[in-house]
Amino acid sequence: MIGVELGKPEEAFPLADKGAMRYSEDWHLLDTRGVIFYRLLKYTEARRDLERCLSLSNQPTPDRARTYFHLARVDFKENRVEEMRKHLRQALTLETAQAVFTTEERQEIQAGLE
């Protein structure tokens, strides 16, 4: 979502929320809204959406890896260190031959596992 990419999650939220409410089984919308909640510092809501996203079996592996990474960020903010490490390991395990994470994201993952 453009609002998320531009650092304006408050502008992106209404559209993402409407989409996620209407299409509650759409993992992409749940992941997007979860990231927006995270950026709005609403960690409980972010966790709910991201965990729901992971419970949907139709999410492709590279995207699933990214959702685990997003959830690990929520874990970190909530001081859930063991869960964060578990989710970071799951993200790395799912990462396929194609690069899923940026260099900065990979560094963040490695720092979280140390």
C-alpha positions as CSV (number, residue, x, y, z in Angstrom):
1,M,0.0,0.0,0.0
2,I,1.3,3.4,-0.9
3,G,0.5,4.9,2.5
4,V,2.6,2.3,4.2
5,E,5.5,2.6,1.8
6,L,5.5,6.4,2.2
7,G,5.5,6.1,6.0
8,K,1.9,7.3,6.3
9,P,0.1,4.3,7.8
10,E,-2.8,6.4,9.1
11,E,-3.7,7.2,5.5
12,A,-3.4,3.6,4.4
13,F,-5.4,2.2,7.3
14,P,-9.0,3.0,6.2
15,L,-8.6,1.2,2.9
16,A,-6.7,-1.8,4.3
17,D,-9.3,-2.1,7.1
18,K,-12.2,-2.0,4.7
19,G,-10.6,-4.7,2.5
20,A,-9.7,-6.9,5.4
21,M,-13.2,-6.6,6.9
22,R,-14.8,-7.5,3.6
23,Y,-12.4,-10.3,2.6
24,S,-11.5,-11.8,5.9
25,E,-9.9,-14.8,4.4
26,D,-7.5,-12.8,2.2
27,W,-4.0,-13.4,3.7
28,H,-2.5,-10.5,1.8
29,L,-5.0,-8.0,3.2
30,L,-4.5,-9.3,6.7
31,D,-0.7,-9.1,6.4
32,T,-1.0,-5.5,5.1
33,R,-3.3,-4.4,7.8
34,G,-1.1,-6.2,10.4
35,V,1.9,-4.2,9.2
36,I,-0.2,-1.0,9.4
37,F,-1.3,-1.8,12.9
38,Y,2.4,-2.4,13.8
39,R,3.4,1.0,12.4
40,L,0.5,2.6,14.3
41,L,1.9,1.0,17.5
42,K,-1.2,-1.2,17.9
43,Y,0.7,-4.4,18.6
44,T,-2.3,-6.5,19.9
45,E,-4.2,-5.8,16.7
46,A,-1.1,-6.4,14.6
47,R,-0.5,-9.8,16.3
48,R,-4.1,-10.8,15.7
49,D,-4.0,-10.1,12.0
50,L,-0.5,-11.6,11.4
51,E,-1.3,-14.8,13.3
52,R,-4.6,-15.1,11.4
53,C,-2.7,-14.6,8.2
54,L,-0.3,-17.5,9.1
55,S,-3.3,-19.7,9.9
56,L,-4.5,-19.5,6.3
57,S,-3.0,-22.3,4.3
58,N,-3.0,-20.7,0.9
59,Q,-0.2,-18.2,1.6
60,P,2.8,-18.7,-0.6
61,T,6.1,-19.6,1.1
62,P,8.0,-16.4,0.4
63,D,5.1,-14.3,1.7
64,R,4.7,-16.6,4.7
65,A,8.4,-15.9,5.5
66,R,7.7,-12.2,5.4
67,T,4.7,-12.5,7.7
68,Y,6.8,-14.4,10.2
69,F,9.3,-11.5,10.0
70,H,6.5,-9.0,10.6
71,L,5.3,-11.0,13.6
72,A,8.8,-11.2,15.0
73,R,8.9,-7.4,15.0
74,V,5.7,-7.3,17.0
75,D,7.2,-9.9,19.4
76,F,10.2,-7.6,19.8
77,K,8.1,-4.6,20.7
78,E,6.2,-6.7,23.2
79,N,9.4,-8.0,24.7
80,R,8.6,-11.6,23.7
81,V,12.2,-12.5,23.0
82,E,11.8,-16.3,22.7
83,E,8.8,-16.0,20.4
84,M,10.7,-13.4,18.3
85,R,13.6,-15.8,17.8
86,K,11.2,-18.6,17.0
87,H,9.5,-16.5,14.4
88,L,12.8,-15.2,12.9
89,R,14.0,-18.8,12.6
90,Q,10.8,-19.8,10.9
91,A,11.2,-16.8,8.5
92,L,14.7,-17.9,7.6
93,T,13.7,-21.5,7.1
94,L,11.0,-20.6,4.7
95,E,13.1,-18.2,2.7
96,T,13.7,-19.9,-0.7
97,A,16.4,-19.6,-3.3
98,Q,14.9,-16.3,-4.3
99,A,15.7,-13.5,-2.0
100,V,12.8,-12.6,0.2
101,F,14.5,-10.2,2.6
102,T,16.4,-7.0,1.9
103,T,19.9,-6.7,3.2
104,E,18.7,-4.5,6.0
105,E,15.9,-7.0,6.9
106,R,18.4,-9.9,6.9
107,Q,20.7,-7.9,9.2
108,E,17.7,-7.2,11.6
109,I,16.9,-11.0,11.6
110,Q,20.6,-11.9,12.4
111,A,20.7,-9.3,15.2
112,G,17.5,-10.7,16.7
113,L,18.9,-14.2,16.7
114,E,22.1,-13.2,18.5
